[in-house]
Amino acid sequence: MNKEESYHAFEILYWCGIRLGELLALTAEDFDFEKKTLRINKSYQRIKGKDVITTPKTRKSNRVLTLPDFLSEEMQDYISRLPLLKS
């Protein structure tokens, strides 16, 4: 993970209060920049030596979080510069 990725990962963990497994399962589609929200509906786990994306442990863990304005703008800029996500 490079410095910029680490910075954004820390920002999301800190300002959104999500779990590490939830962070690692995030995709660009989980961000809604018009509504400034982040959808949490999956989690990364390592099960029997394999990387697995699962549903969260409880139904209450499925949630939509409001992003602070600055974080929404930072993430929109960051995601727009990722080469594999450009249309």
Phi and psi restraints in degrees (range 20) as a CNS / XPLOR table:
assign (resid 1 and name C) (resid 2 and name N)
       (resid 2 and name CA) (resid 2 and name C) 1.0 -83.8 20.0 2
assign (resid 2 and name N) (resid 2 and name CA)
       (resid 2 and name C) (resid 3 and name N) 1.0 176.1 20.0 2
assign (resid 2 and name C) (resid 3 and name N)
       (resid 3 and name CA) (resid 3 and name C) 1.0 -61.0 20.0 2
assign (resid 3 and name N) (resid 3 and name CA)
       (resid 3 and name C) (resid 4 and name N) 1.0 -42.2 20.0 2
assign (resid 3 and name C) (resid 4 and name N)
       (resid 4 and name CA) (resid 4 and name C) 1.0 -67.0 20.0 2
assign (resid 4 and name N) (resid 4 and name CA)
       (resid 4 and name C) (resid 5 and name N) 1.0 -43.2 20.0 2
assign (resid 4 and name C) (resid 5 and name N)
       (resid 5 and name CA) (resid 5 and name C) 1.0 -60.6 20.0 2
assign (resid 5 and name N) (resid 5 and name CA)
       (resid 5 and name C) (resid 6 and name N) 1.0 -44.1 20.0 2
assign (resid 5 and name C) (resid 6 and name N)
       (resid 6 and name CA) (resid 6 and name C) 1.0 -61.4 20.0 2
assign (resid 6 and name N) (resid 6 and name CA)
       (resid 6 and name C) (resid 7 and name N) 1.0 -42.1 20.0 2
assign (resid 6 and name C) (resid 7 and name N)
       (resid 7 and name CA) (resid 7 and name C) 1.0 -60.2 20.0 2
assign (resid 7 and name N) (resid 7 and name CA)
       (resid 7 and name C) (resid 8 and name N) 1.0 -49.7 20.0 2
assign (resid 7 and name C) (resid 8 and name N)
       (resid 8 and name CA) (resid 8 and name C) 1.0 -67.8 20.0 2
assign (resid 8 and name N) (resid 8 and name CA)
       (resid 8 and name C) (resid 9 and name N) 1.0 -37.0 20.0 2
assign (resid 8 and name C) (resid 9 and name N)
       (resid 9 and name CA) (resid 9 and name C) 1.0 -62.1 20.0 2
assign (resid 9 and name N) (resid 9 and name CA)
       (resid 9 and name C) (resid 10 and name N) 1.0 -46.1 20.0 2
assign (resid 9 and name C) (resid 10 and name N)
       (resid 10 and name CA) (resid 10 and name C) 1.0 -61.6 20.0 2
assign (resid 10 and name N) (resid 10 and name CA)
       (resid 10 and name C) (resid 11 and name N) 1.0 -43.4 20.0 2
assign (resid 10 and name C) (resid 11 and name N)
       (resid 11 and name CA) (resid 11 and name C) 1.0 -58.2 20.0 2
assign (resid 11 and name N) (resid 11 and name CA)
       (resid 11 and name C) (resid 12 and name N) 1.0 -45.7 20.0 2
assign (resid 11 and name C) (resid 12 and name N)
       (resid 12 and name CA) (resid 12 and name C) 1.0 -65.7 20.0 2
assign (resid 12 and name N) (resid 12 and name CA)
       (resid 12 and name C) (resid 13 and name N) 1.0 -45.2 20.0 2
assign (resid 12 and name C) (resid 13 and name N)
       (resid 13 and name CA) (resid 13 and name C) 1.0 -58.8 20.0 2
assign (resid 13 and name N) (resid 13 and name CA)
       (resid 13 and name C) (resid 14 and name N) 1.0 -45.3 20.0 2
assign (resid 13 and name C) (resid 14 and name N)
       (resid 14 and name CA) (resid 14 and name C) 1.0 -70.6 20.0 2
assign (resid 14 and name N) (resid 14 and name CA)
       (resid 14 and name C) (resid 15 and name N) 1.0 -53.0 20.0 2
assign (resid 14 and name C) (resid 15 and name N)
       (resid 15 and name CA) (resid 15 and name C) 1.0 -78.5 20.0 2
assign (resid 15 and name N) (resid 15 and name CA)
       (resid 15 and name C) (resid 16 and name N) 1.0 -25.1 20.0 2
assign (resid 15 and name C) (resid 16 and name N)
       (resid 16 and name CA) (resid 16 and name C) 1.0 -101.9 20.0 2
assign (resid 16 and name N) (resid 16 and name CA)
       (resid 16 and name C) (resid 17 and name N) 1.0 -18.7 20.0 2
assign (resid 16 and name C) (resid 17 and name N)
       (resid 17 and name CA) (resid 17 and name C) 1.0 66.7 20.0 2
assign (resid 17 and name N) (resid 17 and name CA)
       (resid 17 and name C) (resid 18 and name N) 1.0 34.4 20.0 2
assign (resid 17 and name C) (resid 18 and name N)
       (resid 18 and name CA) (resid 18 and name C) 1.0 -92.7 20.0 2
assign (resid 18 and name N) (resid 18 and name CA)
       (resid 18 and name C) (resid 19 and name N) 1.0 164.9 20.0 2
assign (resid 18 and name C) (resid 19 and name N)
       (resid 19 and name CA) (resid 19 and name C) 1.0 -80.3 20.0 2
assign (resid 19 and name N) (resid 19 and name CA)
       (resid 19 and name C) (resid 20 and name N) 1.0 157.9 20.0 2
assign (resid 19 and name C) (resid 20 and name N)
       (resid 20 and name CA) (resid 20 and name C) 1.0 -60.1 20.0 2
assign (resid 20 and name N) (resid 20 and name CA)
       (resid 20 and name C) (resid 21 and name N) 1.0 -43.7 20.0 2
assign (resid 20 and name C) (resid 21 and name N)
       (resid 21 and name CA) (resid 21 and name C) 1.0 -60.9 20.0 2
assign (resid 21 and name N) (resid 21 and name CA)
       (resid 21 and name C) (resid 22 and name N) 1.0 -34.4 20.0 2
assign (resid 21 and name C) (resid 22 and name N)
       (resid 22 and name CA) (resid 22 and name C) 1.0 -69.7 20.0 2
assign (resid 22 and name N) (resid 22 and name CA)
       (resid 22 and name C) (resid 23 and name N) 1.0 -40.0 20.0 2
assign (resid 22 and name C) (resid 23 and name N)
       (resid 23 and name CA) (resid 23 and name C) 1.0 -60.7 20.0 2
assign (resid 23 and name N) (resid 23 and name CA)
       (resid 23 and name C) (resid 24 and name N) 1.0 -46.4 20.0 2
assign (resid 23 and name C) (resid 24 and name N)
       (resid 24 and name CA) (resid 24 and name C) 1.0 -67.8 20.0 2
assign (resid 24 and name N) (resid 24 and name CA)
       (resid 24 and name C) (resid 25 and name N) 1.0 -17.8 20.0 2
assign (resid 24 and name C) (resid 25 and name N)
       (resid 25 and name CA) (resid 25 and name C) 1.0 -95.6 20.0 2
assign (resid 25 and name N) (resid 25 and name CA)
       (resid 25 and name C) (resid 26 and name N) 1.0 -3.2 20.0 2
assign (resid 25 and name C) (resid 26 and name N)
       (resid 26 and name CA) (resid 26 and name C) 1.0 -64.4 20.0 2
assign (resid 26 and name N) (resid 26 and name CA)
       (resid 26 and name C) (resid 27 and name N) 1.0 144.7 20.0 2
assign (resid 26 and name C) (resid 27 and name N)
       (resid 27 and name CA) (resid 27 and name C) 1.0 -126.0 20.0 2
assign (resid 27 and name N) (resid 27 and name CA)
       (resid 27 and name C) (resid 28 and name N) 1.0 167.0 20.0 2
assign (resid 27 and name C) (resid 28 and name N)
       (resid 28 and name CA) (resid 28 and name C) 1.0 -59.5 20.0 2
assign (resid 28 and name N) (resid 28 and name CA)
       (resid 28 and name C) (resid 29 and name N) 1.0 -31.6 20.0 2
assign (resid 28 and name C) (resid 29 and name N)
       (resid 29 and name CA) (resid 29 and name C) 1.0 -67.3 20.0 2
assign (resid 29 and name N) (resid 29 and name CA)
       (resid 29 and name C) (resid 30 and name N) 1.0 -16.8 20.0 2
assign (resid 29 and name C) (resid 30 and name N)
       (resid 30 and name CA) (resid 30 and name C) 1.0 -77.1 20.0 2
assign (resid 30 and name N) (resid 30 and name CA)
       (resid 30 and name C) (resid 31 and name N) 1.0 -14.0 20.0 2
assign (resid 30 and name C) (resid 31 and name N)
       (resid 31 and name CA) (resid 31 and name C) 1.0 -95.5 20.0 2
assign (resid 31 and name N) (resid 31 and name CA)
       (resid 31 and name C) (resid 32 and name N) 1.0 133.0 20.0 2
assign (resid 31 and name C) (resid 32 and name N)
       (resid 32 and name CA) (resid 32 and name C) 1.0 -118.9 20.0 2
assign (resid 32 and name N) (resid 32 and name CA)
       (resid 32 and name C) (resid 33 and name N) 1.0 100.5 20.0 2
assign (resid 32 and name C) (resid 33 and name N)
       (resid 33 and name CA) (resid 33 and name C) 1.0 -77.7 20.0 2
assign (resid 33 and name N) (resid 33 and name CA)
       (resid 33 and name C) (resid 34 and name N) 1.0 -21.8 20.0 2
assign (resid 33 and name C) (resid 34 and name N)
       (resid 34 and name CA) (resid 34 and name C) 1.0 -69.6 20.0 2
assign (resid 34 and name N) (resid 34 and name CA)
       (resid 34 and name C) (resid 35 and name N) 1.0 -41.5 20.0 2
assign (resid 34 and name C) (resid 35 and name N)
       (resid 35 and name CA) (resid 35 and name C) 1.0 -90.7 20.0 2
assign (resid 35 and name N) (resid 35 and name CA)
       (resid 35 and name C) (resid 36 and name N) 1.0 -9.4 20.0 2
assign (resid 35 and name C) (resid 36 and name N)
       (resid 36 and name CA) (resid 36 and name C) 1.0 57.5 20.0 2
assign (resid 36 and name N) (resid 36 and name CA)
       (resid 36 and name C) (resid 37 and name N) 1.0 52.1 20.0 2
assign (resid 36 and name C) (resid 37 and name N)
       (resid 37 and name CA) (resid 37 and name C) 1.0 -127.8 20.0 2
assign (resid 37 and name N) (resid 37 and name CA)
       (resid 37 and name C) (resid 38 and name N) 1.0 162.8 20.0 2
assign (resid 37 and name C) (resid 38 and name N)
       (resid 38 and name CA) (resid 38 and name C) 1.0 -131.7 20.0 2
assign (resid 38 and name N) (resid 38 and name CA)
       (resid 38 and name C) (resid 39 and name N) 1.0 123.3 20.0 2
assign (resid 38 and name C) (resid 39 and name N)
       (resid 39 and name CA) (resid 39 and name C) 1.0 -93.2 20.0 2
assign (resid 39 and name N) (resid 39 and name CA)
       (resid 39 and name C) (resid 40 and name N) 1.0 127.4 20.0 2
assign (resid 39 and name C) (resid 40 and name N)
       (resid 40 and name CA) (resid 40 and name C) 1.0 -109.5 20.0 2
assign (resid 40 and name N) (resid 40 and name CA)
       (resid 40 and name C) (resid 41 and name N) 1.0 111.1 20.0 2
assign (resid 40 and name C) (resid 41 and name N)
       (resid 41 and name CA) (resid 41 and name C) 1.0 -143.8 20.0 2
assign (resid 41 and name N) (resid 41 and name CA)
       (resid 41 and name C) (resid 42 and name N) 1.0 12.0 20.0 2
assign (resid 41 and name C) (resid 42 and name N)
       (resid 42 and name CA) (resid 42 and name C) 1.0 -156.5 20.0 2
assign (resid 42 and name N) (resid 42 and name CA)
       (resid 42 and name C) (resid 43 and name N) 1.0 166.2 20.0 2
assign (resid 42 and name C) (resid 43 and name N)
       (resid 43 and name CA) (resid 43 and name C) 1.0 -145.7 20.0 2
assign (resid 43 and name N) (resid 43 and name CA)
       (resid 43 and name C) (resid 44 and name N) 1.0 144.7 20.0 2
assign (resid 43 and name C) (resid 44 and name N)
       (resid 44 and name CA) (resid 44 and name C) 1.0 -89.2 20.0 2
assign (resid 44 and name N) (resid 44 and name CA)
       (resid 44 and name C) (resid 45 and name N) 1.0 135.9 20.0 2
assign (resid 44 and name C) (resid 45 and name N)
       (resid 45 and name CA) (resid 45 and name C) 1.0 -140.8 20.0 2
assign (resid 45 and name N) (resid 45 and name CA)
       (resid 45 and name C) (resid 46 and name N) 1.0 157.9 20.0 2
assign (resid 45 and name C) (resid 46 and name N)
       (resid 46 and name CA) (resid 46 and name C) 1.0 -112.0 20.0 2
assign (resid 46 and name N) (resid 46 and name CA)
       (resid 46 and name C) (resid 47 and name N) 1.0 110.8 20.0 2
assign (resid 46 and name C) (resid 47 and name N)
       (resid 47 and name CA) (resid 47 and name C) 1.0 -119.1 20.0 2
assign (resid 47 and name N) (resid 47 and name CA)
       (resid 47 and name C) (resid 48 and name N) 1.0 121.1 20.0 2
assign (resid 47 and name C) (resid 48 and name N)
       (resid 48 and name CA) (resid 48 and name C) 1.0 50.4 20.0 2
assign (resid 48 and name N) (resid 48 and name CA)
       (resid 48 and name C) (resid 49 and name N) 1.0 43.0 20.0 2
assign (resid 48 and name C) (resid 49 and name N)
       (resid 49 and name CA) (resid 49 and name C) 1.0 78.8 20.0 2
assign (resid 49 and name N) (resid 49 and name CA)
       (resid 49 and name C) (resid 50 and name N) 1.0 6.8 20.0 2
assign (resid 49 and name C) (resid 50 and name N)
       (resid 50 and name CA) (resid 50 and name C) 1.0 -118.6 20.0 2
assign (resid 50 and name N) (resid 50 and name CA)
       (resid 50 and name C) (resid 51 and name N) 1.0 142.6 20.0 2
assign (resid 50 and name C) (resid 51 and name N)
       (resid 51 and name CA) (resid 51 and name C) 1.0 -78.2 20.0 2
assign (resid 51 and name N) (resid 51 and name CA)
       (resid 51 and name C) (resid 52 and name N) 1.0 127.7 20.0 2
assign (resid 51 and name C) (resid 52 and name N)
       (resid 52 and name CA) (resid 52 and name C) 1.0 -135.6 20.0 2
assign (resid 52 and name N) (resid 52 and name CA)
       (resid 52 and name C) (resid 53 and name N) 1.0 136.1 20.0 2
assign (resid 52 and name C) (resid 53 and name N)
       (resid 53 and name CA) (resid 53 and name C) 1.0 -100.0 20.0 2
assign (resid 53 and name N) (resid 53 and name CA)
       (resid 53 and name C) (resid 54 and name N) 1.0 122.6 20.0 2
assign (resid 53 and name C) (resid 54 and name N)
       (resid 54 and name CA) (resid 54 and name C) 1.0 -124.7 20.0 2
assign (resid 54 and name N) (resid 54 and name CA)
       (resid 54 and name C) (resid 55 and name N) 1.0 172.5 20.0 2
assign (resid 54 and name C) (resid 55 and name N)
       (resid 55 and name CA) (resid 55 and name C) 1.0 -75.1 20.0 2
assign (resid 55 and name N) (resid 55 and name CA)
       (resid 55 and name C) (resid 56 and name N) 1.0 157.2 20.0 2
assign (resid 55 and name C) (resid 56 and name N)
       (resid 56 and name CA) (resid 56 and name C) 1.0 -60.9 20.0 2
assign (resid 56 and name N) (resid 56 and name CA)
       (resid 56 and name C) (resid 57 and name N) 1.0 163.9 20.0 2
assign (resid 56 and name C) (resid 57 and name N)
       (resid 57 and name CA) (resid 57 and name C) 1.0 -62.1 20.0 2
assign (resid 57 and name N) (resid 57 and name CA)
       (resid 57 and name C) (resid 58 and name N) 1.0 -37.2 20.0 2
assign (resid 57 and name C) (resid 58 and name N)
       (resid 58 and name CA) (resid 58 and name C) 1.0 -129.4 20.0 2
assign (resid 58 and name N) (resid 58 and name CA)
       (resid 58 and name C) (resid 59 and name N) 1.0 162.9 20.0 2
assign (resid 58 and name C) (resid 59 and name N)
       (resid 59 and name CA) (resid 59 and name C) 1.0 -63.7 20.0 2
assign (resid 59 and name N) (resid 59 and name CA)
       (resid 59 and name C) (resid 60 and name N) 1.0 -34.8 20.0 2
assign (resid 59 and name C) (resid 60 and name N)
       (resid 60 and name CA) (resid 60 and name C) 1.0 -66.5 20.0 2
assign (resid 60 and name N) (resid 60 and name CA)
       (resid 60 and name C) (resid 61 and name N) 1.0 -18.3 20.0 2
assign (resid 60 and name C) (resid 61 and name N)
       (resid 61 and name CA) (resid 61 and name C) 1.0 -73.4 20.0 2
assign (resid 61 and name N) (resid 61 and name CA)
       (resid 61 and name C) (resid 62 and name N) 1.0 -20.0 20.0 2
assign (resid 61 and name C) (resid 62 and name N)
       (resid 62 and name CA) (resid 62 and name C) 1.0 -76.6 20.0 2
assign (resid 62 and name N) (resid 62 and name CA)
       (resid 62 and name C) (resid 63 and name N) 1.0 118.4 20.0 2
assign (resid 62 and name C) (resid 63 and name N)
       (resid 63 and name CA) (resid 63 and name C) 1.0 -156.8 20.0 2
assign (resid 63 and name N) (resid 63 and name CA)
       (resid 63 and name C) (resid 64 and name N) 1.0 165.2 20.0 2
assign (resid 63 and name C) (resid 64 and name N)
       (resid 64 and name CA) (resid 64 and name C) 1.0 -119.2 20.0 2
assign (resid 64 and name N) (resid 64 and name CA)
       (resid 64 and name C) (resid 65 and name N) 1.0 124.3 20.0 2
assign (resid 64 and name C) (resid 65 and name N)
       (resid 65 and name CA) (resid 65 and name C) 1.0 -106.4 20.0 2
assign (resid 65 and name N) (resid 65 and name CA)
       (resid 65 and name C) (resid 66 and name N) 1.0 144.2 20.0 2
assign (resid 65 and name C) (resid 66 and name N)
       (resid 66 and name CA) (resid 66 and name C) 1.0 -85.9 20.0 2
assign (resid 66 and name N) (resid 66 and name CA)
       (resid 66 and name C) (resid 67 and name N) 1.0 129.0 20.0 2
assign (resid 66 and name C) (resid 67 and name N)
       (resid 67 and name CA) (resid 67 and name C) 1.0 -88.5 20.0 2
assign (resid 67 and name N) (resid 67 and name CA)
       (resid 67 and name C) (resid 68 and name N) 1.0 140.5 20.0 2
assign (resid 67 and name C) (resid 68 and name N)
       (resid 68 and name CA) (resid 68 and name C) 1.0 -59.6 20.0 2
assign (resid 68 and name N) (resid 68 and name CA)
       (resid 68 and name C) (resid 69 and name N) 1.0 149.0 20.0 2
assign (resid 68 and name C) (resid 69 and name N)
       (resid 69 and name CA) (resid 69 and name C) 1.0 -52.0 20.0 2
assign (resid 69 and name N) (resid 69 and name CA)
       (resid 69 and name C) (resid 70 and name N) 1.0 -48.1 20.0 2
assign (resid 69 and name C) (resid 70 and name N)
       (resid 70 and name CA) (resid 70 and name C) 1.0 -64.0 20.0 2
assign (resid 70 and name N) (resid 70 and name CA)
       (resid 70 and name C) (resid 71 and name N) 1.0 -36.3 20.0 2
assign (resid 70 and name C) (resid 71 and name N)
       (resid 71 and name CA) (resid 71 and name C) 1.0 -71.8 20.0 2
assign (resid 71 and name N) (resid 71 and name CA)
       (resid 71 and name C) (resid 72 and name N) 1.0 -38.6 20.0 2
assign (resid 71 and name C) (resid 72 and name N)
       (resid 72 and name CA) (resid 72 and name C) 1.0 -60.0 20.0 2
assign (resid 72 and name N) (resid 72 and name CA)
       (resid 72 and name C) (resid 73 and name N) 1.0 -45.0 20.0 2
assign (resid 72 and name C) (resid 73 and name N)
       (resid 73 and name CA) (resid 73 and name C) 1.0 -64.9 20.0 2
assign (resid 73 and name N) (resid 73 and name CA)
       (resid 73 and name C) (resid 74 and name N) 1.0 -43.7 20.0 2
assign (resid 73 and name C) (resid 74 and name N)
       (resid 74 and name CA) (resid 74 and name C) 1.0 -61.8 20.0 2
assign (resid 74 and name N) (resid 74 and name CA)
       (resid 74 and name C) (resid 75 and name N) 1.0 -44.9 20.0 2
assign (resid 74 and name C) (resid 75 and name N)
       (resid 75 and name CA) (resid 75 and name C) 1.0 -69.4 20.0 2
assign (resid 75 and name N) (resid 75 and name CA)
       (resid 75 and name C) (resid 76 and name N) 1.0 -36.9 20.0 2
assign (resid 75 and name C) (resid 76 and name N)
       (resid 76 and name CA) (resid 76 and name C) 1.0 -62.7 20.0 2
assign (resid 76 and name N) (resid 76 and name CA)
       (resid 76 and name C) (resid 77 and name N) 1.0 -43.8 20.0 2
assign (resid 76 and name C) (resid 77 and name N)
       (resid 77 and name CA) (resid 77 and name C) 1.0 -63.2 20.0 2
assign (resid 77 and name N) (resid 77 and name CA)
       (resid 77 and name C) (resid 78 and name N) 1.0 -47.3 20.0 2
assign (resid 77 and name C) (resid 78 and name N)
       (resid 78 and name CA) (resid 78 and name C) 1.0 -61.4 20.0 2
assign (resid 78 and name N) (resid 78 and name CA)
       (resid 78 and name C) (resid 79 and name N) 1.0 -49.3 20.0 2
assign (resid 78 and name C) (resid 79 and name N)
       (resid 79 and name CA) (resid 79 and name C) 1.0 -63.3 20.0 2
assign (resid 79 and name N) (resid 79 and name CA)
       (resid 79 and name C) (resid 80 and name N) 1.0 -36.6 20.0 2
assign (resid 79 and name C) (resid 80 and name N)
       (resid 80 and name CA) (resid 80 and name C) 1.0 -65.5 20.0 2
assign (resid 80 and name N) (resid 80 and name CA)
       (resid 80 and name C) (resid 81 and name N) 1.0 -21.4 20.0 2
assign (resid 80 and name C) (resid 81 and name N)
       (resid 81 and name CA) (resid 81 and name C) 1.0 -95.1 20.0 2
assign (resid 81 and name N) (resid 81 and name CA)
       (resid 81 and name C) (resid 82 and name N) 1.0 -3.0 20.0 2
assign (resid 81 and name C) (resid 82 and name N)
       (resid 82 and name CA) (resid 82 and name C) 1.0 -75.6 20.0 2
assign (resid 82 and name N) (resid 82 and name CA)
       (resid 82 and name C) (resid 83 and name N) 1.0 122.6 20.0 2
assign (resid 82 and name C) (resid 83 and name N)
       (resid 83 and name CA) (resid 83 and name C) 1.0 -63.4 20.0 2
assign (resid 83 and name N) (resid 83 and name CA)
       (resid 83 and name C) (resid 84 and name N) 1.0 -35.2 20.0 2
assign (resid 83 and name C) (resid 84 and name N)
       (resid 84 and name CA) (resid 84 and name C) 1.0 -77.0 20.0 2
assign (resid 84 and name N) (resid 84 and name CA)
       (resid 84 and name C) (resid 85 and name N) 1.0 -13.5 20.0 2
assign (resid 84 and name C) (resid 85 and name N)
       (resid 85 and name CA) (resid 85 and name C) 1.0 -101.0 20.0 2
assign (resid 85 and name N) (resid 85 and name CA)
       (resid 85 and name C) (resid 86 and name N) 1.0 -2.6 20.0 2
assign (resid 85 and name C) (resid 86 and name N)
       (resid 86 and name CA) (resid 86 and name C) 1.0 -75.7 20.0 2
assign (resid 86 and name N) (resid 86 and name CA)
       (resid 86 and name C) (resid 87 and name N) 1.0 137.6 20.0 2
